[in-house]
Amino acid sequence: MRGIKALLIRILLWFLGRGICACARLDSRVAAEVATWAEGASFCLAIAPAGPAMSLQLRGGRVRFLGLRSVPDATLLITFKHLEGALPVFLGMKSIARAYAERRMTLRGDLTFAMSVVRVLHIAEAYLFPTLITRRIMQRVPRREVSMARVYLATLFAA
């Protein structure tokens, strides 16, 4: 069962990582937020102790998906303590803010950068999750500047 959960989270991390990259190109708020990041800044979302991970980095003014791997020297590392703590967040049953409040994860890195990443995650989730889920996990659902279909197509097919 653990293997199935880990595979499911790997798939969801792939969609999230690529979805953030798509949102950075298509949504002006995400683009403006990313423009404040330092060149070379990296972000890693991982599941402890040796679970799946996803990494992003700002290179050449664009957010790049580094793949489903952990970057050891990431500027920001958000680590869920275990698979069972991460699964409700990735399935849209709990918000990332609630998971943090419940101490399901730890954060290592610059807090200012972390807040920026959380804002980007918040907007990306509004595109990637259906409205029914976003209304349940977000106090204020960000409006979409482009269609969900366009973000999904960019997530799946954009280089």
C-alpha positions in Angstrom: 0.0 0.0 0.0 2.9 2.4 0.8 4.2 1.9 -2.8 0.8 2.8 -4.3 0.7 6.0 -2.1 4.2 6.9 -3.1 3.4 6.4 -6.8 0.3 8.5 -6.5 2.2 11.3 -4.8 4.9 11.1 -7.5 2.3 11.6 -10.2 0.7 14.5 -8.2 4.1 16.1 -7.7 4.9 15.9 -11.4 1.6 17.7 -12.2 2.2 20.3 -9.4 5.8 21.0 -10.6 4.9 21.3 -14.2 1.7 23.2 -13.3 3.6 25.8 -11.4 5.9 26.3 -14.5 2.8 26.7 -16.7 1.2 29.2 -14.3 4.4 31.2 -14.3 4.1 31.6 -18.0 0.3 32.1 -18.2 -0.7 33.9 -15.0 0.5 37.5 -14.4 0.3 37.2 -10.6 2.5 34.1 -10.6 4.9 35.7 -13.1 5.1 38.9 -10.9 5.8 36.7 -7.8 8.5 34.7 -9.6 10.1 37.9 -10.8 11.0 38.7 -7.2 12.9 35.5 -6.8 16.7 35.6 -7.0 18.3 34.0 -10.1 19.2 30.4 -9.2 16.7 30.2 -6.3 15.5 26.6 -6.0 12.6 25.0 -4.2 12.2 21.4 -3.2 9.0 19.7 -1.9 9.8 16.3 -0.4 8.3 13.5 1.6 10.5 12.1 4.5 12.3 9.9 5.1 13.0 8.8 1.5 9.7 9.4 -0.2 9.1 11.2 -3.5 10.3 14.8 -4.1 9.9 17.6 -6.7 12.2 20.5 -7.4 12.0 23.8 -9.2 14.6 26.4 -10.0 14.6 29.9 -11.4 17.0 29.9 -14.4 17.2 32.5 -17.1 14.2 34.3 -15.6 11.9 31.2 -16.0 10.8 28.6 -13.5 12.3 25.2 -14.5 11.0 21.9 -13.4 14.1 19.9 -12.3 12.2 16.7 -12.0 11.0 14.3 -9.4 14.2 14.5 -7.3 15.4 16.3 -4.3 18.0 19.0 -4.7 20.4 18.8 -1.7 21.3 22.5 -1.7 17.8 23.9 -2.4 17.2 27.5 -1.3 13.9 26.3 0.2 13.1 22.8 1.4 9.6 21.9 2.5 9.5 18.4 3.8 6.4 16.4 4.8 7.1 14.2 7.8 5.5 11.1 6.2 3.4 9.9 3.3 0.2 9.8 5.3 0.7 13.5 6.3 1.3 14.5 2.7 -1.5 12.6 0.9 -4.5 14.7 2.1 -2.7 17.8 0.9 -1.9 16.5 -2.5 -5.4 15.0 -2.9 -7.0 18.4 -2.1 -8.5 17.3 1.2 -6.4 19.7 3.3 -4.8 23.0 2.5 -1.0 23.5 2.7 -1.6 26.1 5.5 -3.7 23.6 7.5 -1.0 20.9 7.1 1.6 23.4 8.3 -0.6 24.3 11.3 -1.0 20.6 12.1 2.8 20.2 11.9 2.7 17.8 9.1 5.8 19.4 7.5 8.9 21.3 8.2 10.5 24.2 6.4 14.2 25.0 5.9 15.2 28.2 4.2 14.3 31.8 3.9 10.9 32.6 5.2 10.3 35.5 2.8 11.0 33.1 -0.2 8.8 30.5 1.5 5.8 32.9 1.7 6.3 33.8 -2.0 6.4 30.1 -2.9 3.2 29.5 -0.9 1.5 32.3 -2.8 2.5 30.7 -6.1 1.3 27.3 -4.8 -2.0 28.8 -3.8 -2.6 30.2 -7.3 -1.4 27.0 -9.0 -3.8 24.9 -6.9 -6.7 27.1 -8.0 -5.9 26.1 -11.6 -5.1 22.4 -11.0 -7.9 21.5 -8.6 -11.6 21.7 -9.5 -13.6 24.5 -8.0 -15.4 22.2 -5.6 -12.1 21.3 -4.0 -10.6 24.8 -4.0 -13.6 26.2 -2.3 -13.2 23.7 0.5 -9.5 24.1 1.1 -9.0 27.9 0.5 -10.5 30.8 2.4 -10.3 32.9 -0.8 -10.1 31.2 -4.1 -7.9 33.3 -6.5 -9.7 34.1 -9.8 -8.3 32.4 -12.9 -6.8 34.7 -15.5 -6.7 31.9 -18.1 -8.8 28.8 -18.5 -8.0 25.6 -16.6 -7.8 23.8 -19.9 -5.0 26.0 -21.1 -3.0 25.5 -17.9 -3.6 21.7 -18.1 -2.5 21.6 -21.7 0.7 23.6 -20.9 1.3 21.3 -17.9 1.1 18.2 -20.0 2.7 19.3 -23.3 4.8 22.4 -22.8 8.6 21.8 -22.8 
